[in-house]
C-alpha cells in the first residue's frame, strides 16, 4: 500500500493558511511567496536564480507531468562542454519551496529521468500540493507578495523571517571570472562581451555564444577598469536592485566609455539607477511566459517571458533617457534606452526559456551594435 504523504500547510504573514499535502522534501521552509503564470517550464523556473529564496506558486493546476531531464544515475543536470546546463537555468534548484494544485507522480516524457517529487527531494526542497492555488493567487494579487512558510507535519517549525534574504545577488553571483567561447573559436578573434552575472540564466550564455562572440563572465561587484570588452551585458538576478550599489557604480562608469550596454530584467533596473532614475517594488510582480509588452512608437505588442518584482519609476527617467517598452496590462516600464548613447535594457527576457522567444531579435540588435563599434541607434 502506498504511504500517505505528510500533511502540510502554507502559512502567510497575514495569518491566512492553506492546507494540503507534502511532496518533495518533507521539511519546513520559509520564503517570500510569489506566483508565476507559466503553463510549462517548471525545470527552468525552479532553477532560475531570479527566484532565489522564494516560495513559488504555480497558477497552472498540473505540474510534473513531463518529469525532469537529469542524468539517470546521479540526478545531476546535463551540461555542455563549458559547463552550461542544457535544460536548466542554473546548476541547482533556487526556490525555497514549490506550491502546486496537483503534482504528477507518474511523468511521461522520453527525456524524463526523475519525477518532480524525487527531484525536489534530492535537492532538499519542500513542496505542497492539493491546495486551491486560484484562491491563493487572488490573495497575493489583493495583498501583494508576502513572507510565508511551508510547514510539514512532523518537521520542525521555522520562523517567517528565517526566509528573508538580505543580499540574494551576492548569493547567486559566481565569484570566479570565466571566459566562454563558441566551439572552435580562437581566443581574441571575436567580439568580446563582458557579462555582469547577477544570477544570469543559462540561456543568456547560450544565446550569446550562438551569435559567435566571446563572453567573459564577471561577478556582480567586479571592477571593470582592467577589463577589455566590446560590449557590456547586465544580467537578470534576484532581489532589490538598490542592494547592488557596486554594480550601479560600475555601470555609471561604463557609460563614460561609450561602448554598447544591454541589460535584462535586474539589468534594466540597475541601468536605470545608474542613469539617475528610481525603482520601486511592484505589488505582486510580473512572473510568467505570457506578459504583453508594447514597443513605444511602433505600438507593436510582443508576448514576453518575465520574472521580476521591481520596476523603474517612469517619471524619474532623466531627459536623455526614454521608455522603450510598456506593459500592456499595467503600463509599467518594460524597457528603457538612452537618446545619447548605445545603452538600452528590457525588463523581460528576450532569451526566455522555454519561451516565448519573440523578442530574441533584441540580442541580435545588440550584437550588431557591438560589431559596429557602438555606432547607430541605442
C-alpha positions as CSV (number, residue, x, y, z in Angstrom):
1,X,0.0,0.0,0.0
2,X,1.3,3.4,-1.0
3,X,2.3,5.5,2.0
4,X,0.1,8.5,2.7
5,X,2.1,11.8,2.3
6,X,2.5,14.0,5.3
7,X,0.0,16.8,5.8
8,X,1.4,20.3,5.1
9,X,0.3,23.9,5.4
10,X,1.3,27.1,3.7
11,X,1.1,30.0,6.2
12,X,1.2,33.6,5.1
13,X,2.3,36.6,7.1
14,X,-1.3,37.9,7.1
15,X,-2.3,34.9,9.1
16,X,-4.1,33.0,6.3
17,X,-3.4,29.3,5.9
18,X,-3.8,26.8,3.0
19,X,-3.8,23.1,3.8
20,X,-2.5,20.3,1.6
21,X,0.0,17.5,1.3
22,X,3.8,17.4,1.3
23,X,5.7,16.4,-1.8
24,X,9.4,16.7,-2.4
25,X,11.5,17.0,0.8
26,X,9.3,16.7,3.9
27,X,10.8,19.7,5.7
28,X,9.5,23.2,6.7
29,X,10.9,26.2,4.9
30,X,10.1,30.0,4.8
31,X,10.4,32.5,1.9
32,X,8.7,35.2,0.0
33,X,5.6,33.8,-1.6
34,X,5.2,34.7,-5.3
35,X,3.2,33.3,-8.2
36,X,4.0,32.5,-11.8
37,X,1.5,32.2,-14.7
38,X,3.7,29.9,-16.9
39,X,1.9,26.7,-18.1
40,X,5.2,24.8,-18.7
41,X,8.9,25.2,-17.9
42,X,9.0,24.3,-14.3
43,X,12.6,22.8,-14.6
44,X,13.7,26.2,-15.8
45,X,11.6,28.3,-13.4
46,X,12.8,26.3,-10.3
47,X,16.4,26.7,-11.3
48,X,16.1,30.4,-12.3
49,X,18.4,32.4,-9.9
50,X,15.9,35.3,-10.0
51,X,13.6,33.1,-7.8
52,X,16.4,32.6,-5.2
53,X,14.9,32.2,-1.7
54,X,11.3,32.5,-2.8
55,X,8.4,30.1,-2.4
56,X,7.0,29.7,-5.9
57,X,3.2,29.2,-6.6
58,X,2.3,27.7,-10.0
59,X,-1.1,29.0,-11.2
60,X,-1.3,26.3,-13.8
61,X,-3.0,23.4,-12.0
62,X,-0.8,20.5,-13.0
63,X,3.0,20.4,-12.6
64,X,5.4,17.5,-13.1
65,X,3.6,15.7,-15.9
66,X,6.8,15.5,-18.1
67,X,9.2,14.8,-15.3
68,X,12.7,16.2,-15.1
69,X,15.6,15.7,-17.6
70,X,18.5,14.8,-15.4
71,X,21.3,12.3,-15.5
72,X,19.6,9.0,-14.5
73,X,22.3,7.7,-12.1
74,X,23.4,10.9,-10.4
75,X,20.4,13.2,-10.8
76,X,22.8,16.0,-11.9
77,X,21.9,18.3,-14.8
78,X,23.2,17.7,-18.3
79,X,25.8,20.4,-19.3
80,X,27.6,21.3,-22.4
81,X,31.4,21.2,-22.8
82,X,31.7,24.5,-21.0
83,X,29.6,23.5,-18.0
84,X,26.5,25.4,-19.1
85,X,23.3,23.5,-18.1
86,X,21.3,22.3,-21.2
87,X,17.8,22.0,-19.7
88,X,18.0,24.2,-16.6
89,X,18.8,27.9,-15.9
90,X,21.4,27.1,-13.3
91,X,23.1,24.1,-11.8
92,X,20.6,23.8,-8.9
93,X,17.1,24.4,-7.7
94,X,17.0,28.0,-6.5
95,X,13.5,28.3,-5.0
96,X,12.8,27.7,-1.3
97,X,9.6,25.8,-1.9
98,X,7.1,24.9,-4.6
99,X,3.3,25.2,-4.3
100,X,1.0,23.5,-6.8
101,X,-2.6,22.3,-7.1
102,X,-1.6,18.9,-8.3
103,X,1.9,17.2,-8.6
104,X,2.1,14.5,-11.1
105,X,3.6,11.3,-9.6
106,X,3.9,9.4,-12.9
107,X,5.5,11.6,-15.6
108,X,5.6,10.7,-19.2
109,X,8.3,12.0,-21.5
110,X,11.2,10.5,-23.3
111,X,13.8,12.8,-21.6
112,X,12.5,12.3,-18.1
113,X,14.7,10.5,-15.7
114,X,13.1,11.6,-12.4
115,X,9.7,12.8,-11.1
116,X,9.3,16.3,-9.9
117,X,8.8,14.9,-6.4
118,X,12.0,12.9,-6.5
119,X,14.0,15.9,-7.9
120,X,12.8,18.2,-5.2
121,X,13.5,15.6,-2.5
122,X,17.0,15.0,-3.8
123,X,17.7,18.8,-3.7
124,X,16.2,19.2,-0.2
125,X,13.4,21.5,-1.4
126,X,9.9,21.1,0.1
127,X,6.7,21.2,-2.0
128,X,3.0,21.4,-1.1
129,X,0.2,20.2,-3.3
130,X,-3.6,19.7,-3.0
131,X,-4.4,23.4,-2.2
132,X,-6.5,25.9,-4.1
133,X,-3.9,27.9,-5.9
134,X,-6.5,30.0,-7.5
135,X,-7.6,31.3,-4.1
136,X,-4.0,31.7,-3.1
137,X,-3.2,33.7,-6.2
138,X,-6.2,36.0,-5.7
139,X,-5.0,36.7,-2.1
140,X,-1.4,37.5,-3.4
141,X,-2.9,39.8,-6.0
142,X,-5.0,41.6,-3.5
143,X,-2.5,41.9,-0.7
144,X,0.8,41.7,-2.7
145,X,3.6,39.3,-2.1
146,X,4.1,38.2,1.5
147,X,6.5,36.2,3.6
148,X,5.3,32.7,4.2
149,X,6.3,29.3,5.2
150,X,5.6,25.7,4.3
151,X,5.0,23.7,7.5
152,X,5.2,19.9,7.1
153,X,3.7,17.5,9.6
154,X,6.4,16.0,11.8
155,X,9.1,18.5,10.9
156,X,10.5,21.4,13.0
157,X,8.7,24.7,12.7
158,X,10.5,27.7,11.2
159,X,10.0,31.5,11.6
160,X,8.8,33.8,8.8
161,X,12.0,35.9,9.0
162,X,14.2,32.8,8.5
163,X,13.4,33.0,4.8
164,X,14.4,36.6,4.4
165,X,17.5,37.0,2.1
166,X,19.4,40.2,2.7
167,X,21.6,40.1,-0.5
168,X,20.4,37.3,-2.8
169,X,22.5,38.7,-5.8
170,X,25.7,38.1,-3.8
171,X,24.5,34.6,-3.0
172,X,23.9,33.6,-6.7
173,X,26.6,35.6,-8.5
174,X,29.6,33.3,-9.2
175,X,32.9,34.6,-7.9
176,X,35.5,33.4,-10.5
177,X,36.0,35.3,-13.7
178,X,35.5,32.8,-16.6
179,X,35.7,33.1,-20.4
180,X,33.3,31.2,-22.7
181,X,34.0,30.7,-26.4
182,X,31.9,29.2,-29.2
183,X,33.1,25.8,-30.3
184,X,36.3,26.0,-32.4
185,X,36.8,29.8,-31.8
186,X,40.2,31.2,-31.2
187,X,40.6,33.4,-28.1
188,X,40.8,37.1,-29.1
189,X,39.4,36.6,-32.6
190,X,35.8,37.5,-31.8
191,X,33.9,40.5,-30.4
192,X,34.1,40.3,-26.6
193,X,31.1,40.7,-24.3
194,X,31.6,41.3,-20.6
195,X,28.6,39.8,-18.9
196,X,28.0,41.1,-15.3
197,X,26.5,38.0,-13.7
198,X,24.0,38.9,-11.0
199,X,22.4,35.5,-11.3
200,X,22.3,35.0,-15.1
201,X,20.0,32.5,-16.6
202,X,22.0,29.8,-18.6
203,X,20.1,30.6,-21.8
204,X,21.7,34.1,-21.8
205,X,25.1,32.4,-22.3
206,X,23.7,30.0,-24.9
207,X,22.1,32.9,-26.9
208,X,25.3,35.0,-26.8
209,X,27.6,32.1,-27.8
210,X,25.2,31.1,-30.6
211,X,25.9,34.6,-32.1
212,X,29.6,33.8,-32.3
213,X,31.0,36.1,-29.6
214,X,33.4,35.6,-26.7
215,X,31.8,36.0,-23.3
216,X,33.7,36.9,-20.2
217,X,31.6,36.3,-17.1
218,X,32.2,38.8,-14.2
219,X,30.8,38.8,-10.6
220,X,28.2,41.4,-9.7
221,X,30.8,43.6,-7.9
222,X,33.8,43.3,-10.3
223,X,35.8,46.3,-11.2
224,X,35.7,46.9,-15.0
225,X,38.9,49.1,-15.0
226,X,41.2,46.3,-16.2
227,X,38.6,44.5,-18.4
228,X,38.7,45.0,-22.2
229,X,35.4,44.4,-23.9
230,X,33.4,45.5,-26.9
231,X,30.0,45.4,-25.3
232,X,28.7,45.1,-21.7
233,X,25.8,42.8,-20.8
234,X,23.9,43.2,-17.5
235,X,22.1,40.0,-16.5
236,X,19.0,39.2,-14.5
237,X,19.1,38.4,-10.8
238,X,17.1,38.3,-7.6
239,X,16.1,40.9,-5.1
240,X,16.1,44.7,-4.8
241,X,18.3,46.4,-7.4
242,X,19.2,49.1,-4.9
243,X,21.2,46.5,-3.0
244,X,23.6,46.3,-5.9
245,X,25.3,49.6,-5.2
246,X,28.7,48.4,-6.6
247,X,27.1,47.2,-9.8
248,X,25.3,50.5,-10.2
249,X,28.5,52.4,-9.7
250,X,30.2,50.1,-12.2
251,X,27.6,50.8,-14.9
252,X,27.8,54.5,-14.3
253,X,31.5,54.5,-15.1
254,X,30.9,52.2,-18.1
255,X,28.6,54.9,-19.6
256,X,31.7,57.1,-20.0
257,X,33.4,54.5,-22.1
258,X,30.7,54.8,-24.8
259,X,30.6,51.1,-25.6
260,X,27.2,49.4,-26.1
261,X,25.5,48.2,-23.0
262,X,22.4,45.9,-22.9
263,X,20.5,44.8,-19.8
264,X,17.9,42.2,-19.0
265,X,15.5,42.2,-16.0
266,X,17.5,43.2,-13.0
267,X,20.0,44.6,-15.5
268,X,17.2,47.0,-16.7
269,X,16.7,48.3,-13.1
270,X,20.5,48.6,-12.5
271,X,20.9,50.6,-15.7
272,X,18.0,52.9,-14.7
273,X,19.5,53.5,-11.3
274,X,22.9,54.2,-12.8
275,X,21.3,56.7,-15.2
276,X,19.8,58.5,-12.2
277,X,16.2,57.1,-12.2
278,X,14.4,55.4,-9.3
279,X,12.9,51.9,-8.9
280,X,10.1,50.6,-6.7
281,X,8.6,47.2,-5.6
282,X,5.6,46.0,-7.5
283,X,2.6,44.7,-5.5
284,X,2.9,41.1,-6.8
285,X,5.4,41.4,-9.7
286,X,5.4,40.0,-13.2
287,X,6.2,36.3,-13.5
288,X,5.2,34.1,-16.3
289,X,5.7,33.4,-20.0
290,X,2.7,35.4,-21.2
291,X,3.3,39.1,-20.4
292,X,2.3,41.5,-23.2
293,X,4.7,44.4,-23.9
294,X,4.2,47.2,-26.3
295,X,7.1,48.9,-28.1
296,X,6.8,52.7,-27.7
297,X,6.4,54.4,-31.0
298,X,5.5,51.4,-33.1
299,X,2.6,50.2,-30.8
300,X,3.6,46.6,-31.7
301,X,2.8,44.2,-28.9
302,X,5.1,41.2,-28.0
303,X,4.4,38.3,-25.7
304,X,7.3,38.0,-23.3
305,X,8.7,35.9,-20.5
306,X,9.2,37.7,-17.2
307,X,10.4,37.2,-13.6
308,X,10.7,40.4,-11.6
309,X,9.3,42.1,-8.5
310,X,10.6,45.6,-9.1
311,X,10.1,48.2,-11.8
312,X,11.6,51.5,-13.0
313,X,9.6,54.7,-12.0
314,X,8.7,56.3,-15.3
315,X,8.7,60.0,-14.1
316,X,12.2,59.7,-12.7
317,X,13.9,58.9,-16.0
318,X,16.4,61.6,-17.0
319,X,15.8,63.7,-20.1
320,X,18.3,61.8,-22.1
321,X,16.5,58.5,-21.5
322,X,13.1,57.3,-22.6
323,X,10.8,54.3,-22.1
324,X,11.3,51.7,-24.8
325,X,8.6,49.1,-23.9
326,X,5.5,49.3,-21.7
327,X,3.5,46.5,-20.1
328,X,0.1,46.3,-21.8
329,X,-1.6,45.2,-18.5
330,X,-0.5,47.9,-16.1
331,X,1.6,50.4,-18.2
332,X,4.7,49.8,-16.2
333,X,8.1,50.3,-17.9
334,X,9.4,47.2,-19.6
335,X,12.4,48.7,-21.3
336,X,14.5,51.9,-21.4
337,X,17.0,53.3,-23.8
338,X,19.3,56.3,-24.0
339,X,18.9,59.0,-26.6
340,X,22.6,59.9,-26.4
341,X,24.5,56.7,-26.3
342,X,24.3,52.9,-27.2
343,X,22.7,52.0,-23.9
344,X,19.4,50.0,-23.7
345,X,17.7,47.4,-21.5
346,X,14.5,45.5,-21.2
347,X,12.6,44.2,-18.1
348,X,11.5,41.0,-19.8
349,X,13.6,38.0,-21.1
350,X,14.4,38.0,-24.8
351,X,16.2,34.7,-24.2
352,X,13.2,33.3,-22.4
353,X,13.5,29.5,-22.0
354,X,11.3,27.6,-22.6
355,X,9.9,30.7,-24.2
356,X,8.4,32.6,-25.8
357,X,11.4,34.0,-27.7
358,X,9.5,36.5,-29.8
359,X,11.9,39.3,-28.7
360,X,15.2,37.4,-29.2
361,X,15.9,39.8,-32.1
362,X,16.9,42.4,-29.5
363,X,20.0,40.3,-28.7
364,X,20.8,40.3,-32.4
365,X,20.5,44.1,-32.4
366,X,22.8,44.4,-29.5
367,X,25.5,42.2,-31.1
368,X,25.2,44.1,-34.4
369,X,25.7,47.3,-32.5
370,X,28.8,45.8,-30.8
371,X,30.3,44.8,-34.1
372,X,29.8,48.3,-35.4
373,X,31.7,49.7,-32.5
374,X,28.7,51.3,-30.8
375,X,27.6,53.3,-33.8
376,X,23.9,53.5,-34.7
377,X,20.8,53.8,-32.6
378,X,20.9,53.0,-28.9
